[in-house]
Amino acid sequence: MSRSRIVAGITLIAVFVAAGIGYLGWRVATTQSAAAQTGVQLDRPDTMLYVEPGTNRVRQVRGDAVVGTGPACQRVYASGGTMACLRATAVPMASEVDLIDTTGKVLKTLQLWGNPSRVRVSPSGKLAAWTVFRSGDSYLAAGAFSTTAGIYDLRSGTHYGSLEDFTAYVDGRPYRSVDVNYWGVTFAADDARFYATMASKGKTWLVRGDLANRSLTALRENVECPSLSPDGSRIAYKFRTGKTWRLHVLTVATGADIALAETSHIDDQPAWLADDTVAYGKQDDGQPGVFAVPADGSGQPRKLVAGSSPAAW
């Protein structure tokens, strides 16, 4: 594992601590059933979900108005009538993800090994993916951390396990290395393909995944935390320059790539609010904030709300 990945891992742990994320606080907030407390409406395409700082509760906003409140999560995402809520548990280095329908019913709870990092739902609402941040892998140096990502199919109940169990290809050849890590899944509309980040030996790649044959094909280097646009034509992602990341948008068909107007260091998986707008979380005067920027490289960043983990709905 590269020194930069270890540093990134330590930074993420520090973010968790600074945010005051704790299982006891969540447990107090969930003395009622999940259905009773999930007041977000998953049939409103003109709203945005985010995680409120301090409470970690999911809020749903339309413009400046809060129109719904959901459970406590560290990361949230919704699509196709399914909301995924990823949070830490009482067990060290353990998480769980609730998959919740439009009535607030928890359809499935998955127990995970690792701290919460990313979560996504496919456009159909039938597939969910997560990334967790963990330690204890045999190849790691003492005190180092890694990431792992997995996918679950609500229709069939298929748990695809870790992407580390898929066959990866780089330059047309199978790639096998004990230090491979994956994070930041984003789904195509067909529920068959997805994109993610693969890292190994100090490099990162954008990989295209195929669920049917459990394969991953490397497409391009230095693409992290991909997010596929609603029309499926572009990928917003983090581009590393030295020790910082800047948001870029990649056109899938042509390979054309542009830097967005947000010039700050961004350590987040962006989310598309529309075909022309990318949202993301960043620190704002020491507090988490949700910002948005045009997807064509024009304009300027604008703050939407205090919070994190934005998701259009």
ChimeraX attribute file (.defattr): number of C-alpha atoms within 10 A of each C-alpha:
attribute: neighborCount
match mode: 1-to-1
recipient: residues
	/A:1	20
	/A:2	15
	/A:3	10
	/A:4	12
	/A:5	16
	/A:6	17
	/A:7	14
	/A:8	17
	/A:9	20
	/A:10	14
	/A:11	13
	/A:12	18
	/A:13	17
	/A:14	11
	/A:15	13
	/A:16	16
	/A:17	11
	/A:18	11
	/A:19	15
	/A:20	13
	/A:21	20
	/A:22	16
	/A:23	16
	/A:24	11
	/A:25	14
	/A:26	20
	/A:27	13
	/A:28	9
	/A:29	15
	/A:30	14
	/A:31	10
	/A:32	10
	/A:33	12
	/A:34	17
	/A:35	16
	/A:36	14
	/A:37	18
	/A:38	24
	/A:39	19
	/A:40	25
	/A:41	19
	/A:42	21
	/A:43	12
	/A:44	13
	/A:45	12
	/A:46	12
	/A:47	21
	/A:48	23
	/A:49	26
	/A:50	29
	/A:51	30
	/A:52	22
	/A:53	18
	/A:54	12
	/A:55	17
	/A:56	25
	/A:57	23
	/A:58	29
	/A:59	23
	/A:60	27
	/A:61	21
	/A:62	15
	/A:63	12
	/A:64	8
	/A:65	9
	/A:66	14
	/A:67	15
	/A:68	19
	/A:69	20
	/A:70	25
	/A:71	25
	/A:72	26
	/A:73	25
	/A:74	29
	/A:75	26
	/A:76	29
	/A:77	28
	/A:78	26
	/A:79	22
	/A:80	17
	/A:81	19
	/A:82	28
	/A:83	30
	/A:84	27
	/A:85	25
	/A:86	29
	/A:87	24
	/A:88	27
	/A:89	20
	/A:90	12
	/A:91	10
	/A:92	11
	/A:93	17
	/A:94	18
	/A:95	23
	/A:96	21
	/A:97	26
	/A:98	23
	/A:99	26
	/A:100	23
	/A:101	21
	/A:102	17
	/A:103	16
	/A:104	22
	/A:105	16
	/A:106	19
	/A:107	12
	/A:108	15
	/A:109	14
	/A:110	12
	/A:111	13
	/A:112	21
	/A:113	17
	/A:114	24
	/A:115	25
	/A:116	29
	/A:117	26
	/A:118	23
	/A:119	29
	/A:120	29
	/A:121	26
	/A:122	25
	/A:123	20
	/A:124	15
	/A:125	22
	/A:126	19
	/A:127	26
	/A:128	28
	/A:129	24
	/A:130	27
	/A:131	24
	/A:132	26
	/A:133	22
	/A:134	21
	/A:135	18
	/A:136	14
	/A:137	14
	/A:138	9
	/A:139	11
	/A:140	16
	/A:141	12
	/A:142	10
	/A:143	10
	/A:144	20
	/A:145	22
	/A:146	24
	/A:147	23
	/A:148	22
	/A:149	25
	/A:150	22
	/A:151	21
	/A:152	20
	/A:153	16
	/A:154	16
	/A:155	9
	/A:156	9
	/A:157	11
	/A:158	11
	/A:159	14
	/A:160	16
	/A:161	13
	/A:162	15
	/A:163	23
	/A:164	19
	/A:165	11
	/A:166	16
	/A:167	16
	/A:168	23
	/A:169	17
	/A:170	15
	/A:171	9
	/A:172	9
	/A:173	10
	/A:174	12
	/A:175	15
	/A:176	13
	/A:177	10
	/A:178	13
	/A:179	17
	/A:180	21
	/A:181	20
	/A:182	25
	/A:183	28
	/A:184	29
	/A:185	31
	/A:186	29
	/A:187	26
	/A:188	21
	/A:189	15
	/A:190	10
	/A:191	16
	/A:192	14
	/A:193	17
	/A:194	22
	/A:195	25
	/A:196	24
	/A:197	25
	/A:198	29
	/A:199	24
	/A:200	17
	/A:201	12
	/A:202	12
	/A:203	13
	/A:204	20
	/A:205	20
	/A:206	23
	/A:207	27
	/A:208	24
	/A:209	25
	/A:210	17
	/A:211	15
	/A:212	8
	/A:213	10
	/A:214	13
	/A:215	18
	/A:216	26
	/A:217	22
	/A:218	22
	/A:219	16
	/A:220	14
	/A:221	15
	/A:222	16
	/A:223	26
	/A:224	29
	/A:225	25
	/A:226	30
	/A:227	28
	/A:228	26
	/A:229	24
	/A:230	17
	/A:231	10
	/A:232	14
	/A:233	14
	/A:234	22
	/A:235	25
	/A:236	28
	/A:237	29
	/A:238	25
	/A:239	21
	/A:240	17
	/A:241	10
	/A:242	7
	/A:243	9
	/A:244	12
	/A:245	18
	/A:246	18
	/A:247	30
	/A:248	25
	/A:249	26
	/A:250	21
	/A:251	16
	/A:252	14
	/A:253	8
	/A:254	9
	/A:255	12
	/A:256	10
	/A:257	16
	/A:258	15
	/A:259	19
	/A:260	21
	/A:261	19
	/A:262	20
	/A:263	12
	/A:264	13
	/A:265	17
	/A:266	20
	/A:267	20
	/A:268	22
	/A:269	26
	/A:270	27
	/A:271	27
	/A:272	23
	/A:273	22
	/A:274	16
	/A:275	16
	/A:276	12
	/A:277	14
	/A:278	27
	/A:279	27
	/A:280	24
	/A:281	24
	/A:282	21
	/A:283	17
	/A:284	13
	/A:285	7
	/A:286	8
	/A:287	13
	/A:288	21
	/A:289	23
	/A:290	21
	/A:291	23
	/A:292	23
	/A:293	23
	/A:294	20
	/A:295	26
	/A:296	17
	/A:297	16
	/A:298	12
	/A:299	12
	/A:300	12
	/A:301	17
	/A:302	13
	/A:303	15
	/A:304	17
	/A:305	19
	/A:306	18
	/A:307	25
	/A:308	27
	/A:309	27
	/A:310	32
	/A:311	23
	/A:312	21
	/A:313	24
